[in-house]
Amino acid sequence: MEAEIRTILAEAVREPDPVENLFTALLDRFADIGGVELGMLSRSTRPRAADLSA
């Protein structure tokens, strides 16, 4: 029984395995939920350059 308790406690405080990057970690965690397909928005006006004069 003592060995079982040691195993349970060791597993509870064990550091999680490192992941490659944040995106991979999020993808792994939420993969079961599914995703959403986003379409490209159409632009009604042409983009303009920023006015940097003050």
Secondary structure by P-SEA (a helix, b strand, c coil): caaaaaaaaaaaaccccccccaaaaaaaaccccbbbbbcbbbbccccccccccc
